[in-house]
Amino acid sequence: MLLGSLALLAVSFVMVVGWYMDDRVVAAANIKAQTDLATCGEIIDKTYPGVWSVQERNLYKGPTKISLNNDLVDHLSDLTGDSVTVFMGDTRVATTVRGSNGERTIGTKVSDPVAQTVLENGQTYIGEANVVDQWYQTGYVPLRAENGNIIGIFYVGISHAYEQKIIRRSLTTMVAIGLTLTMLVALLAWFFLQRVIVYPLHNITLGTRDLATGHLTEKIKVSNAKEIGELEDAFNQMVEQLQKFKGGIDWAVDTTSENGSIETIETTPANEKELVSGLNTAWCIGEEGLPKGLNEDTLDQIIQFLNLNRRALSAEDVADGVKLTRVTVRRYLEFLEQRGVLKSEQKYGAVGRPVKLFISL
């Protein structure tokens, strides 16, 4: 569950970051397009001084012919990493954009939204645009003749493939970091579970096996986890009871050996004989069996506790002793009371509700 939660958290984090980065990359591409437009404009002005003009159906910059000038657009593309195009009017006359056949798309038209913004309104266009059936983050700026008339467009574009490449690279880095952190957290969690839960439970299990095979063991020690600590207390109480029981057997055997006879072995301490005869599990259950919801092993556990504590006890006292809930213990005590093994009386204090005490008969 822990590893599953960490994996779900990591996947959710990557998805959210991916969505966030998509917007940020688009914004960064638009800024790059604006910057590249300015950079390319300065390079063209310094390399080819003069004004933009149309001569003999070709676009010129000063005395230099720009139409079909692939060296210019290729050089600018190498510098910026963008696709670069020069338009005469709305028609491509020099470009790095290639069609499906691999040829430069000379003679194709600019999209209508861009033509409206740049050629008719005389504004710079920054944003997404369809360039020869592919989507780019683009920048378009009008080219003006000496008299101020718009005679063409200069374009730079950043393909969506480039944007996705940036996103993938960033997400790959984040996934690698996330997996490393997840593995580190998993190792720490494993160490914590081993130290606080698994190792203490293993000690208790080994102790229980020793008892099951008849080898009494020393008390165990658990230093962490409240619930395991309660299990430790219950186990140690069982060890104490078995040690007392074994001590009674040893005492009886030693006494018999000294007298030279093995006629009778007393296995029950004298101060418990009378109580054991009354609190016998088989006698309490009877032929009709236990009521629904009661368990013979639990009843036997409660009877053993009552045998060891011959005094007036509340349901809470017994529940603390046997490590069960007070509601469960009360049902068993009331059953024993119905059987005539216990009697109850109310103890009234100065304040609060009276406490019901159970006394062995």
C-alpha contacts under 8 A as a table, 3 or more apart, distances in Angstrom:
res1	aa1	res2	aa2	distance
1	M	4	G	5.00
1	M	5	S	6.01
2	L	5	S	5.15
2	L	6	L	6.26
2	L	186	A	7.86
3	L	6	L	5.04
3	L	7	A	6.10
3	L	186	A	6.65
4	G	7	A	5.08
4	G	8	L	6.11
5	S	8	L	5.11
5	S	9	L	6.07
6	L	9	L	5.04
6	L	10	A	6.11
6	L	182	T	6.56
7	A	10	A	5.06
7	A	11	V	6.18
7	A	182	T	7.59
8	L	11	V	5.18
8	L	12	S	6.09
9	L	12	S	5.18
9	L	13	F	6.04
10	A	13	F	5.06
10	A	14	V	6.20
10	A	178	G	6.55
11	V	14	V	5.17
11	V	15	M	6.22
12	S	15	M	5.15
12	S	16	V	6.18
13	F	16	V	5.24
13	F	17	V	6.06
14	V	17	V	5.10
14	V	18	G	5.87
14	V	171	L	7.05
14	V	174	M	7.51
14	V	175	V	7.22
15	M	18	G	5.02
15	M	19	W	6.22
16	V	19	W	5.20
16	V	20	Y	6.17
17	V	20	Y	4.94
17	V	21	M	5.89
18	G	21	M	5.06
18	G	22	D	6.14
18	G	167	I	7.19
18	G	171	L	6.89
19	W	22	D	5.25
19	W	23	D	6.96
20	Y	23	D	5.64
20	Y	24	R	6.50
21	M	24	R	4.84
21	M	25	V	5.84
21	M	167	I	6.82
22	D	25	V	5.25
22	D	26	V	6.37
22	D	167	I	7.03
23	D	26	V	5.24
23	D	27	A	6.35
24	R	27	A	5.11
24	R	28	A	6.11
25	V	28	A	4.93
25	V	29	A	6.03
25	V	163	E	6.49
25	V	166	I	7.85
25	V	167	I	7.53
26	V	29	A	5.03
26	V	30	N	6.30
26	V	137	Q	7.40
26	V	163	E	7.48
27	A	30	N	5.20
27	A	31	I	6.40
28	A	31	I	5.13
28	A	32	K	6.18
29	A	32	K	4.98
29	A	33	A	6.13
29	A	137	Q	6.34
29	A	158	I	6.81
29	A	163	E	7.69
30	N	33	A	5.04
30	N	34	Q	6.38
30	N	126	I	6.42
30	N	127	G	6.26
30	N	137	Q	6.34
30	N	138	T	7.02
30	N	139	G	7.60
31	I	34	Q	5.20
31	I	35	T	6.24
32	K	35	T	5.04
32	K	36	D	5.94
33	A	36	D	5.14
33	A	37	L	6.12
33	A	126	I	7.31
33	A	137	Q	7.43
33	A	138	T	6.06
33	A	139	G	5.26
33	A	156	V	6.42
33	A	157	G	6.72
33	A	158	I	7.34
34	Q	37	L	5.24
34	Q	38	A	6.57
34	Q	126	I	7.19
34	Q	139	G	6.23
35	T	38	A	5.32
35	T	39	T	6.21
36	D	39	T	4.92
36	D	40	C	5.89
36	D	80	T	6.64
36	D	156	V	7.13
37	L	40	C	5.35
37	L	41	G	6.07
37	L	139	G	6.75
37	L	140	Y	7.73
37	L	141	V	7.50
37	L	154	F	7.94
37	L	155	Y	7.36
37	L	156	V	6.57
38	A	41	G	5.13
38	A	42	E	6.38
39	T	42	E	5.36
39	T	43	I	6.38
40	C	43	I	5.05
40	C	44	I	6.14
40	C	76	L	6.60
41	G	44	I	5.24
41	G	45	D	6.19
42	E	45	D	5.13
42	E	46	K	6.20
43	I	46	K	5.27
43	I	47	T	5.93
44	I	47	T	5.10
44	I	48	Y	5.59
44	I	49	P	7.69
45	D	48	Y	5.33
45	D	49	P	5.24
45	D	50	G	7.41
46	K	49	P	5.82
48	Y	61	K	6.19
48	Y	62	G	6.59
48	Y	64	T	6.75
49	P	61	K	6.99
49	P	62	G	5.83
50	G	61	K	5.83
50	G	62	G	3.80
50	G	63	P	7.26
51	V	60	Y	7.96
51	V	61	K	5.52
51	V	62	G	5.04
51	V	145	A	6.39
51	V	146	E	6.07
52	W	59	L	7.29
52	W	60	Y	5.69
52	W	61	K	4.60
52	W	62	G	6.30
52	W	143	L	6.96
52	W	144	R	6.36
52	W	145	A	4.99
52	W	146	E	6.93
52	W	151	I	7.93
53	S	59	L	5.92
53	S	60	Y	5.18
53	S	61	K	6.43
53	S	62	G	7.42
53	S	145	A	5.51
53	S	146	E	7.59
53	S	151	I	7.35
54	V	57	R	6.13
54	V	58	N	5.48
54	V	59	L	4.64
54	V	60	Y	5.96
54	V	88	M	7.95
54	V	151	I	7.44
55	Q	58	N	5.29
55	Q	59	L	6.40
55	Q	60	Y	6.89
58	N	65	K	7.16
58	N	66	I	7.59
58	N	67	S	5.77
58	N	88	M	7.60
59	L	65	K	6.18
59	L	66	I	5.52
59	L	67	S	5.38
59	L	88	M	6.06
59	L	93	V	7.82
60	Y	63	P	6.47
60	Y	64	T	5.50
60	Y	65	K	4.44
60	Y	66	I	5.16
60	Y	67	S	7.15
61	K	64	T	5.26
61	K	65	K	6.41
61	K	66	I	6.48
65	K	68	L	7.99
65	K	69	N	7.06
66	I	69	N	5.01
66	I	72	L	7.94
66	I	86	V	7.90
66	I	93	V	7.70
66	I	94	A	7.10
67	S	86	V	7.87
67	S	93	V	4.83
67	S	94	A	5.55
68	L	93	V	5.69
68	L	94	A	4.77
68	L	95	T	7.98
69	N	72	L	5.72
69	N	73	V	7.04
69	N	94	A	5.82
70	N	73	V	5.34
70	N	74	D	5.90
70	N	94	A	5.99
70	N	95	T	6.79
70	N	96	T	7.56
71	D	74	D	5.21
71	D	75	H	5.98
72	L	75	H	5.27
72	L	76	L	6.33
73	V	76	L	5.18
73	V	77	S	6.03
73	V	84	V	5.65
73	V	85	T	6.59
73	V	86	V	7.83
73	V	94	A	6.80
73	V	95	T	6.05
73	V	96	T	6.37
74	D	77	S	5.00
74	D	78	D	6.16
74	D	84	V	7.58
74	D	95	T	7.96
74	D	96	T	6.38
75	H	78	D	5.17
75	H	79	L	6.38
76	L	79	L	5.11
76	L	80	T	6.24
76	L	84	V	6.99
77	S	80	T	5.34
77	S	81	G	5.23
77	S	82	D	5.17
77	S	83	S	5.73
77	S	84	V	5.85
77	S	96	T	7.48
78	D	81	G	5.46
78	D	82	D	7.63
81	G	158	I	7.94
82	D	156	V	5.92
82	D	157	G	5.37
82	D	158	I	5.37
82	D	159	S	7.85
83	S	95	T	7.68
83	S	96	T	5.69
83	S	97	V	6.18
83	S	156	V	5.55
83	S	157	G	5.08
83	S	158	I	6.66
84	V	95	T	5.70
84	V	96	T	5.60
84	V	97	V	7.19
84	V	154	F	7.82
84	V	155	Y	5.66
84	V	156	V	4.68
84	V	157	G	6.66
85	T	92	R	6.71
85	T	93	V	7.72
85	T	94	A	5.69
85	T	95	T	4.09
85	T	96	T	6.41
85	T	97	V	7.33
85	T	154	F	6.09
85	T	155	Y	5.07
85	T	156	V	6.62
86	V	92	R	5.99
86	V	93	V	6.00
86	V	94	A	5.22
86	V	95	T	6.28
86	V	152	G	7.42
86	V	153	I	5.98
86	V	154	F	4.78
86	V	155	Y	6.32
87	F	90	D	5.85
87	F	91	T	5.11
87	F	92	R	4.38
87	F	93	V	5.52
87	F	94	A	7.10
87	F	152	G	5.07
87	F	153	I	4.85
87	F	154	F	6.26
87	F	155	Y	7.98
88	M	91	T	5.44
88	M	92	R	6.45
88	M	93	V	6.30
88	M	151	I	6.10
88	M	152	G	4.27
88	M	153	I	6.68
89	G	119	L	7.49
89	G	150	I	7.74
89	G	151	I	5.20
89	G	152	G	4.25
89	G	153	I	6.83
90	D	109	K	5.52
90	D	110	V	5.46
90	D	115	A	6.70
90	D	119	L	7.75
90	D	152	G	6.70
90	D	153	I	7.35
91	T	106	I	7.76
91	T	107	G	5.50
91	T	108	T	5.65
91	T	109	K	4.66
91	T	110	V	6.46
92	R	95	T	6.71
92	R	105	T	7.27
92	R	106	I	5.21
92	R	107	G	5.09
92	R	108	T	5.65
92	R	109	K	6.34
92	R	110	V	7.55
93	V	106	I	5.51
93	V	107	G	6.27
94	A	106	I	6.45
95	T	98	R	7.98
95	T	104	R	6.55
95	T	105	T	7.00
95	T	106	I	6.84
96	T	104	R	6.37
97	V	104	R	5.80
97	V	105	T	6.10
97	V	132	V	7.92
98	R	101	N	7.63
98	R	102	G	5.41
98	R	103	E	5.22
98	R	104	R	4.31
98	R	105	T	5.36
99	G	102	G	5.34
99	G	103	E	5.72
99	G	104	R	6.37
99	G	105	T	5.87
99	G	132	V	7.01
100	S	103	E	7.58
105	T	108	T	5.95
105	T	132	V	7.91
110	V	114	V	6.73
110	V	115	A	6.40
110	V	131	V	7.52
111	S	114	V	5.53
111	S	115	A	6.28
111	S	129	A	7.62
111	S	130	N	6.76
111	S	131	V	7.40
112	D	115	A	5.01
112	D	116	Q	6.10
113	P	116	Q	5.18
113	P	117	T	6.33
114	V	117	T	5.15
114	V	118	V	5.91
114	V	119	L	7.80
114	V	125	Y	6.66
114	V	129	A	7.75
114	V	140	Y	7.64
115	A	118	V	5.36
115	A	119	L	5.13
115	A	120	E	6.70
116	Q	119	L	5.95
116	Q	120	E	5.16
116	Q	121	N	6.40
117	T	120	E	6.06
117	T	121	N	5.07
117	T	122	G	6.48
117	T	123	Q	5.71
117	T	124	T	7.22
117	T	125	Y	6.52
118	V	121	N	5.60
118	V	122	G	4.67
118	V	123	Q	4.87
118	V	124	T	5.95
118	V	125	Y	6.54
118	V	140	Y	7.12
118	V	141	V	6.64
118	V	142	P	5.76
118	V	153	I	7.48
119	L	122	G	5.50
119	L	123	Q	7.78
119	L	142	P	6.66
119	L	150	I	6.40
119	L	151	I	7.97
119	L	152	G	7.47
119	L	153	I	7.67
122	G	142	P	6.32
122	G	150	I	7.30
123	Q	141	V	7.04
123	Q	142	P	7.06
124	T	139	G	7.25
124	T	140	Y	5.65
124	T	141	V	4.72
124	T	142	P	6.80
125	Y	138	T	7.61
125	Y	139	G	5.58
125	Y	140	Y	4.97
125	Y	141	V	6.63
126	I	137	Q	7.57
126	I	138	T	5.72
126	I	139	G	4.60
126	I	140	Y	6.63
127	G	137	Q	5.33
127	G	138	T	5.34
127	G	139	G	6.71
128	E	135	W	6.71
128	E	136	Y	5.58
128	E	137	Q	4.43
128	E	138	T	5.81
129	A	135	W	5.69
129	A	136	Y	5.61
129	A	137	Q	6.46
129	A	138	T	6.34
130	N	133	D	5.77
130	N	134	Q	5.42
130	N	135	W	4.64
130	N	136	Y	6.47
131	V	134	Q	5.16
131	V	135	W	6.00
131	V	136	Y	6.71
134	Q	159	S	7.94
135	W	159	S	6.58
135	W	160	H	6.47
136	Y	157	G	5.72
136	Y	158	I	5.34
136	Y	159	S	4.43
136	Y	160	H	5.69
137	Q	157	G	5.64
137	Q	158	I	5.10
137	Q	159	S	6.35
137	Q	160	H	7.18
138	T	155	Y	7.24
138	T	156	V	5.86
138	T	157	G	4.22
138	T	158	I	6.22
139	G	155	Y	5.69
139	G	156	V	5.38
139	G	157	G	6.29
140	Y	153	I	6.44
140	Y	154	F	5.72
140	Y	155	Y	4.57
140	Y	156	V	6.78
141	V	153	I	5.64
141	V	154	F	5.40
141	V	155	Y	6.64
142	P	150	I	6.26
142	P	151	I	7.69
142	P	152	G	6.01
142	P	153	I	4.56
142	P	154	F	6.43
143	L	150	I	5.65
143	L	151	I	5.88
143	L	152	G	4.84
143	L	153	I	5.18
143	L	154	F	6.68
144	R	147	N	7.63
144	R	148	G	5.24
144	R	149	N	5.31
144	R	150	I	4.38
144	R	151	I	5.71
144	R	152	G	7.04
145	A	148	G	5.23
145	A	149	N	5.41
145	A	150	I	6.36
145	A	151	I	6.37
146	E	149	N	7.47
158	I	162	Y	6.76
158	I	163	E	7.70
159	S	162	Y	5.36
159	S	163	E	6.77
160	H	163	E	4.90
160	H	164	Q	6.09
161	A	164	Q	5.08
161	A	165	K	6.09
162	Y	165	K	5.02
162	Y	166	I	6.44
163	E	166	I	5.21
163	E	167	I	6.35
164	Q	167	I	4.96
164	Q	168	R	5.96
165	K	168	R	5.14
165	K	169	R	6.07
166	I	169	R	5.17
166	I	170	S	6.21
167	I	170	S	5.17
167	I	171	L	6.04
168	R	171	L	5.08
168	R	172	T	5.90
169	R	172	T	5.16
169	R	173	T	6.34
170	S	173	T	5.19
170	S	174	M	6.26
171	L	174	M	4.92
171	L	175	V	5.94
172	T	175	V	5.07
172	T	176	A	6.17
173	T	176	A	5.20
173	T	177	I	6.30
174	M	177	I	5.06
174	M	178	G	5.90
175	V	178	G	4.87
175	V	179	L	5.97
176	A	179	L	5.25
176	A	180	T	6.25
177	I	180	T	5.14
177	I	181	L	6.23
178	G	181	L	5.13
178	G	182	T	5.99
179	L	182	T	4.94
179	L	183	M	6.07
180	T	183	M	5.23
180	T	184	L	6.22
181	L	184	L	4.98
181	L	185	V	6.12
182	T	185	V	5.13
182	T	186	A	6.00
183	M	186	A	4.94
183	M	187	L	6.12
184	L	187	L	5.17
184	L	188	L	6.28
185	V	188	L	5.06
185	V	189	A	6.03
186	A	189	A	5.00
186	A	190	W	6.02
187	L	190	W	5.01
187	L	191	F	6.14
188	L	191	F	5.10
188	L	192	F	6.11
189	A	192	F	5.01
189	A	193	L	6.09
190	W	193	L	5.18
190	W	194	Q	6.05
191	F	194	Q	5.14
191	F	195	R	6.05
192	F	195	R	5.18
192	F	196	V	5.87
192	F	197	I	7.88
193	L	196	V	5.33
193	L	197	I	5.22
193	L	198	V	6.08
194	Q	197	I	5.75
194	Q	198	V	4.62
194	Q	199	Y	5.50
195	R	198	V	6.53
195	R	199	Y	5.64
195	R	200	P	7.46
196	V	199	Y	6.71
196	V	200	P	6.69
196	V	224	N	5.65
196	V	225	A	6.41
197	I	200	P	5.62
197	I	201	L	6.12
197	I	224	N	7.85
197	I	225	A	7.17
197	I	228	I	7.42
198	V	201	L	5.21
198	V	202	H	6.04
199	Y	202	H	4.98
199	Y	203	N	6.37
200	P	203	N	5.15
200	P	204	I	6.38
200	P	222	V	5.92
200	P	228	I	7.34
201	L	204	I	5.05
201	L	205	T	6.07
201	L	228	I	7.28
202	H	205	T	5.00
202	H	206	L	6.19
203	N	206	L	5.19
203	N	207	G	6.22
203	N	220	I	7.24
204	I	207	G	5.06
204	I	208	T	6.14
204	I	220	I	7.01
204	I	232	E	7.20
204	I	235	F	7.66
205	T	208	T	5.05
205	T	209	R	6.23
206	L	209	R	5.10
206	L	210	D	6.33
207	G	210	D	5.11
207	G	211	L	6.41
207	G	217	T	6.39
207	G	220	I	7.49
208	T	211	L	5.08
208	T	212	A	6.11
208	T	235	F	7.99
209	R	212	A	4.90
209	R	213	T	6.23
210	D	213	T	5.29
210	D	214	G	6.36
210	D	215	H	5.01
210	D	216	L	6.37
210	D	217	T	6.50
211	L	214	G	5.08
211	L	215	H	5.29
211	L	216	L	5.45
211	L	217	T	6.90
212	A	215	H	7.44
216	L	239	V	7.41
216	L	242	L	7.96
216	L	243	Q	7.57
217	T	239	V	7.51
218	E	239	V	7.79
219	K	236	N	5.61
219	K	239	V	6.98
220	I	232	E	6.94
220	I	236	N	7.05
221	K	232	E	7.21
222	V	228	I	7.31
222	V	229	G	6.03
222	V	232	E	6.64
223	S	229	G	7.24
224	N	228	I	7.31
224	N	229	G	6.83
225	A	228	I	5.44
225	A	229	G	6.08
226	K	229	G	4.89
226	K	230	E	6.30
227	E	230	E	5.12
227	E	231	L	6.42
228	I	231	L	4.89
228	I	232	E	6.10
229	G	232	E	4.84
229	G	233	D	6.35
230	E	233	D	5.04
230	E	234	A	6.34
230	E	323	K	7.47
231	L	234	A	5.10
231	L	235	F	6.16
232	E	235	F	5.12
232	E	236	N	6.10
233	D	236	N	5.11
233	D	237	Q	6.12
234	A	237	Q	5.15
234	A	238	M	6.34
234	A	322	V	7.11
234	A	323	K	6.98
235	F	238	M	5.09
235	F	239	V	6.29
236	N	239	V	4.90
236	N	240	E	6.22
237	Q	240	E	5.06
237	Q	241	Q	6.25
238	M	241	Q	5.12
238	M	242	L	6.14
239	V	242	L	5.16
239	V	243	Q	6.04
240	E	243	Q	5.07
240	E	244	K	6.20
241	Q	244	K	5.11
241	Q	245	F	6.16
242	L	245	F	4.91
242	L	246	K	5.98
243	Q	246	K	4.98
243	Q	247	G	5.94
244	K	247	G	4.93
244	K	248	G	6.29
245	F	248	G	5.20
245	F	249	I	6.46
245	F	267	T	7.40
245	F	268	T	7.60
246	K	249	I	5.06
246	K	250	D	6.12
247	G	250	D	5.06
247	G	251	W	6.07
248	G	251	W	5.10
248	G	252	A	6.20
248	G	266	E	7.73
248	G	267	T	5.75
248	G	268	T	6.65
248	G	269	P	6.44
249	I	252	A	5.13
249	I	253	V	6.15
249	I	265	I	7.69
249	I	266	E	7.26
249	I	267	T	5.29
250	D	253	V	5.10
250	D	254	D	6.05
251	W	254	D	5.15
251	W	255	T	6.12
252	A	255	T	5.13
252	A	256	T	6.14
252	A	265	I	5.63
252	A	266	E	5.79
252	A	267	T	6.88
253	V	256	T	5.12
253	V	257	S	6.09
253	V	262	I	8.00
253	V	265	I	6.84
254	D	257	S	5.10
254	D	258	E	6.32
255	T	258	E	5.26
255	T	259	N	6.45
256	T	259	N	5.19
256	T	260	G	6.17
256	T	261	S	5.48
256	T	262	I	5.49
256	T	263	E	7.91
256	T	264	T	7.93
256	T	265	I	7.37
257	S	260	G	5.08
257	S	261	S	6.38
257	S	262	I	7.19
258	E	261	S	7.90
262	I	265	I	7.00
266	E	269	P	7.50
268	T	272	E	6.66
268	T	273	K	6.28
269	P	272	E	5.56
269	P	273	K	6.60
270	A	273	K	5.46
271	N	274	E	7.31
272	E	275	L	5.39
272	E	276	V	6.08
272	E	307	N	6.82
272	E	308	L	7.99
273	K	276	V	5.31
273	K	277	S	6.38
274	E	277	S	5.42
274	E	278	G	6.77
275	L	278	G	5.23
275	L	279	L	6.05
275	L	307	N	6.40
275	L	360	S	7.64
275	L	361	L	7.83
276	V	279	L	4.99
276	V	280	N	5.96
276	V	307	N	6.68
277	S	280	N	5.89
278	G	341	V	6.30
278	G	361	L	7.46
279	L	283	W	7.69
279	L	284	C	7.07
279	L	303	I	6.31
279	L	307	N	7.60
279	L	341	V	6.51
280	N	283	W	5.28
280	N	284	C	6.12
280	N	303	I	7.78
281	T	284	C	5.15
281	T	285	I	6.26
281	T	296	E	7.81
281	T	299	L	7.29
281	T	300	D	5.98
281	T	303	I	7.40
282	A	285	I	5.28
282	A	286	G	6.29
283	W	286	G	5.43
284	C	336	L	7.10
284	C	339	R	6.50
284	C	341	V	7.87
285	I	288	E	7.22
285	I	289	G	5.18
285	I	290	L	5.61
286	G	289	G	5.66
286	G	290	L	7.91
290	L	294	L	6.11
290	L	295	N	7.28
290	L	296	E	7.45
291	P	294	L	5.92
294	L	298	T	7.68
294	L	299	L	7.55
294	L	332	Y	7.24
295	N	298	T	5.35
295	N	299	L	6.18
296	E	299	L	5.00
296	E	300	D	6.11
297	D	300	D	5.06
297	D	301	Q	6.23
298	T	301	Q	5.00
298	T	302	I	6.32
299	L	302	I	5.18
299	L	303	I	6.16
299	L	332	Y	6.60
300	D	303	I	5.03
300	D	304	Q	6.15
301	Q	304	Q	5.21
301	Q	305	F	6.39
301	Q	322	V	7.14
302	I	305	F	5.08
302	I	306	L	6.27
302	I	318	V	7.45
302	I	322	V	6.76
302	I	329	V	7.84
302	I	332	Y	7.91
303	I	306	L	5.03
303	I	307	N	6.14
304	Q	307	N	5.01
304	Q	308	L	6.43
305	F	308	L	5.21
305	F	309	N	6.25
305	F	318	V	7.48
305	F	321	G	7.19
305	F	322	V	7.12
306	L	309	N	5.03
306	L	310	R	6.13
306	L	318	V	7.97
306	L	360	S	7.74
307	N	310	R	6.17
310	R	359	I	7.81
310	R	360	S	6.92
311	R	359	I	6.32
311	R	360	S	7.40
312	A	357	L	5.70
312	A	358	F	5.46
312	A	359	I	4.74
312	A	360	S	7.63
313	L	317	D	5.88
313	L	318	V	6.72
313	L	357	L	5.18
313	L	358	F	5.30
313	L	359	I	6.72
314	S	317	D	5.12
314	S	318	V	6.50
314	S	355	V	7.03
314	S	356	K	5.95
314	S	357	L	4.54
314	S	358	F	6.08
315	A	318	V	5.23
315	A	319	A	6.01
315	A	326	R	5.82
315	A	327	V	7.98
315	A	329	V	6.11
315	A	330	R	5.41
315	A	333	L	7.48
315	A	356	K	7.65
315	A	357	L	7.38
315	A	358	F	7.79
316	E	319	A	4.94
316	E	320	D	6.13
316	E	326	R	5.40
317	D	320	D	5.31
317	D	321	G	6.30
318	V	321	G	4.95
318	V	322	V	6.18
318	V	326	R	7.87
318	V	329	V	6.98
319	A	322	V	5.40
319	A	323	K	5.53
319	A	324	L	4.96
319	A	325	T	5.69
319	A	326	R	5.19
319	A	329	V	5.88
320	D	323	K	5.17
320	D	324	L	6.85
324	L	328	T	6.84
324	L	329	V	6.69
325	T	328	T	5.38
325	T	329	V	6.33
326	R	329	V	5.15
326	R	330	R	6.06
327	V	330	R	5.26
327	V	331	R	6.65
328	T	331	R	5.47
328	T	332	Y	6.86
329	V	332	Y	5.28
329	V	333	L	6.26
330	R	333	L	5.03
330	R	334	E	6.05
331	R	334	E	5.23
331	R	335	F	6.21
332	Y	335	F	4.99
332	Y	336	L	6.31
333	L	336	L	5.09
333	L	337	E	6.11
333	L	342	L	7.61
333	L	358	F	7.47
334	E	337	E	4.85
334	E	338	Q	6.19
335	F	338	Q	5.07
335	F	339	R	6.38
336	L	339	R	4.95
336	L	340	G	6.42
336	L	341	V	5.44
336	L	342	L	5.80
337	E	340	G	5.16
337	E	341	V	5.68
337	E	342	L	4.47
337	E	343	K	5.51
337	E	344	S	7.35
338	Q	341	V	7.59
338	Q	342	L	7.85
339	R	342	L	7.63
340	G	343	K	7.01
340	G	361	L	7.71
341	V	360	S	6.27
341	V	361	L	5.72
342	L	358	F	6.21
342	L	359	I	5.43
342	L	360	S	4.59
342	L	361	L	5.48
343	K	358	F	5.65
343	K	359	I	5.29
343	K	360	S	6.51
343	K	361	L	6.78
344	S	356	K	6.53
344	S	357	L	5.40
344	S	358	F	4.41
344	S	359	I	6.04
345	E	356	K	5.74
345	E	357	L	5.40
345	E	358	F	6.71
346	Q	354	P	6.08
346	Q	355	V	5.65
346	Q	356	K	4.62
346	Q	357	L	6.16
347	K	354	P	5.43
347	K	355	V	5.07
347	K	356	K	6.18
347	K	357	L	6.87
348	Y	353	R	7.30
348	Y	354	P	4.54
348	Y	355	V	6.52
349	G	352	G	6.84
349	G	353	R	7.62
349	G	354	P	6.39
